[in-house]
Amino acid sequence: MKKVIPATIIFIIASAFAMQQPAGLKAAIARGKTVYEATCLACHQPDGSGVPNMNPPLVKTKWVLGDKKALTKIILKGLQGGEIEIDGDKFHNPMPPMESTLTDQEIADVLTYVRNSFGNKASMVTVAEVKALRAKLK
């Protein structure tokens, strides 16, 4: 009887945690990590810290944690010419557009991964959101 109570408590806690995560979050993060490692890691680094004065960090910035549409647009269209400022630091390296390189699923997954890695905690980006924005930007 004593072993049943701790097992029940563990099950209840695990169930509550699972219910807090949107369906598919874990799978999206896993797929997104693969996309990140193949496409983003060289510029944004394994820990998302970026490269000073060149490639911006992905760690707890308004760009990553803020408006999903703005972040998705950056992935689709890139950032060319000029600079981006994050927390007082300026970054100058252009970000190439990924609209012809990555699928809607890959973009949704990599953004979900970035928004939930490196100390970040934010909502998922869905395939439907990426698809709608891609259509709007054409």
Protein Blocks (a to p, Z undefined) as FASTA:
>chain_A
ZZmmmmmmmmmmmmmmmmmpcghklmmmmmmmmmmmmmmmmmnojnonopghiaccfehp
fklmmcfklmmmmmmnopeehiddeehiacfbdcddfklmpcfklmmmmmmmmmmgghia
cddddfklmmmmmmmmZZ
